Amino acid sequence: MSHALRPAVVIYAKDIDRVALFYALVFELTETARADDYVSLSAPSYAITVVRIRAQLASQIDISTPPQRRENVAVKLVLPVDSLERAREKVAKLGGAIGAVEKQWQFDGAIRCDGNDPEGNVIQFAEAVSPSRA
């Protein structure tokens, strides 16, 4: 028996508990599975799995405070938020960051701003534009 698949992303992290909590709280995801080396999170239309980086590799990675944004990557995660303003507060409390209001831009029906999770992984936060703001 097969089941319908939906888009998903895998995020490798040193601290899977902290990173999974960040994504669960900021993007209102539900934890669906957990083991020693991963945490699976779910939304109605996509899933995120946070996987523990192997110890040998993790020992070579330094996560600064605040984390240095790792921007030299070929793929950027874009996730929706109800409000960039509210997301900024929540993200900061959880160890991530979203750029200042001055760094926001509008594109394809959303106000967007780049930021990062607690380990520096780049995320673009996107707030749908209401008709009054279009």
Buried (B, 14 or more C-beta within 10 A) or exposed (E): EEEEEEEEBEBBBBBBEBBBBBBBEBBEBEEEEBEEEBBBBBBEEBBBBBBBBEEEEBEEEEBEEEBEBEEEEEEEBEBBBEEBEEBBEBBEEBBBBBBEEEEBEEEEEBBBBBBBBBBBBBBBBBBEBEEEEE
